[in-house]
Amino acid sequence: MVEVVYNDERDPFEGFNRAMWHLNYQYFDKYLFRPVAHGYKDYVPMPVKSGVNNFVLNFEEPSSMVNNALQGKWGWAANAGGRFTINTTIGLLGVVDVADMMGLSRKQDDFNEVLGYYGVPNGPYFMAPFFGPYVTRELTTDWVDGLYFPLSEFTFWQSVLKWGLKSLHKRAAAIDQERLLDNALDPYTFVKEAYLQHMDYKVHDGIVPSDYEEDELLDEYMDELD
C-alpha cells in the first residue's frame, strides 16, 4: 500500500482534514445542506430571505464596531454603531436595512480579523466535521465576539438558531457557484485555497498585498459565501 504524503505547511493535518471534507461534502452537504438550501432559495420569497439575514447580521454590528475600533478604523467603527442604532429602531430590529439606504454600507469585522491585522498568522488550516473550514486563529477567538451586547445576552439555543439562519443564507447564496466546486479536479484543495484567500481578503479589507496571486474563480466562489 502506497503511503500518501502531504506537504502543505498551512495544512499539517491534511489527512484528517480530507477525511472530514469527504464526510462534509459527500454526506452532510449532499443529503442535508444542499437540499435545504435549494428549498430555501426556491420557495422562500426574496424579501423574507433578505429580512431574516438583515435581522441576524444586525446583532453583529456592536462587536464589529469594537473590532473596527481596535484596528484604528474609526470611520468603520462609527459606521457599525450608526447602522445598529438606525436599523434596530427605524429598521424594525434590523429586518429592514435602512442604514444601507442612507449610505451606510455593511462592513463587519470579527476579532479574528483584528489579530490578523496586527500580524497574528492564520495558523494551521482545519476542516471541522459538519461546520466546514477554519483557520486556527478563528477557532481560538470566535468566542470573543460573543462577549458584546446583544450577543452576550443570547442563550445557547438562540446562538444556535442565529448560526443556523446565517449559515443557511450563505449556503443558499453559494448555489450558483456549485458548478465551480463540482467540476474542480480536487474539490478539497479548491475550497482550501479559496478559504485561505478569503481570510487574507478579510484581513486586508479586500486590498491584498501586491505579491498575492489572484484567482478569479476562487474570488467568485468565496464572494458568494461572504
Buried (B, 14 or more C-beta within 10 A) or exposed (E): EEEEEEEEEBBBBBEEBBEBBEBBBEEBBEEEBBEEBBEBBEEBEEEEBBBBBBBBBBBBBBBBBBBBBBBEBEEBBBBBBBBBBBBBEEBBEBBBBBBBEEEBEBBBBBBBBBBBBEEBEBBBBBBEEEBBBBBBBBBBBEEBBBEBEBBEEBEEEEEEEBEEBBBBBBBBBBBEBBEBBEEBEEBBBBBBBBBBBBBBBBBBBEEBEEEEEEBEEBBEBBBBBE
